[in-house]
């Protein structure tokens, strides 16, 4: 009960925070609410900050990111594009806009954004994996295998990269390799469940 009361107090404090006086603090609170699964409340905070700070890339990014979590990629595309334009030096802006394009099945533009990320930040396994998904969707399973392999070199326990590479191997009719990747992904997923990690 005490924990719930304290959390409710924190949520109430966020609702009463002045987004104009402390826009970055309000965006941090929106991120905390997002992590707590309070996406609608977090979106309201982010949109309030954005309305009073239209040149703040972080406000555009948080709004777009929340819209993606709410499965509204078409609406997310505008704020994410603005975040890229206002701050092109942040890889998450490019990666998340690529995810919005991917959700809208515009894989050519998704590949363009993910390629920008991997060229400038080659240590970003999620961008490699994300590009692999779009490459496979556009008929390039060999490119998808290469991207997933790079993602796995960077993050050896990346379950989604094993699963995506298995799909690309299936497209290439390399069934033994696909089965090996599925087995590895399932083994890693079991380890994650066993230890309560996500």
C-alpha positions, 0 to 999 in steps of 0.5 A: 500500500505504501509503495502504491500511495507513493507512486500515485503521489509521484504521478500526481506531481507529474500532472501538476508540474509546470512543463513551461518552467522545466520542459526537460524535467517534464520530458523526463517525467513523461519517460518515467510514465512511459516506462510505467506503462502510462502512455496516455498520460506521458503523451499528454505531458510530452505534447504540452511541452511540445506546444510551448517549445516547438524547437525542442527536438527532445519534445518532438522525439518523446511525442513521436516515440510515445505515439509509436508505443501507442501503435500510431506510426502515421501520427508519429512520423511528423514529430520524429521527422521534426526531431531528426531535422532539429537534432540530426546528431542523435541516433534514436531520432533516426532509428525511431523514424525508421521504425515508423516508416517500417510500420507504415511498410515504407521499407525504402525510407526505413532502410535509408534511416537505418543505413544512416544510423549504422554508417554513423554509429556502427555499434548500434545493434538495433539499427542493424537488426531493424534494417535487416527486417526491411531488407528482407521485406524488400527481397534482400534476404542475403543483406538481411543475414549480413545485417543480423550477423553484424547485430549479433556480433555486437550483442550476442544474446540478441534474440530478435536478431537470431529470429530475424536471421532465421527468417532470412535463411528461410527465404534463402532456403538454408533450412539448417541455418534457420533451424540453428538460429531458431534453436539459439533464439529459443534457448536465449528466450528460455534463459531470459524467462528463467532469470526473470529478465526482459 
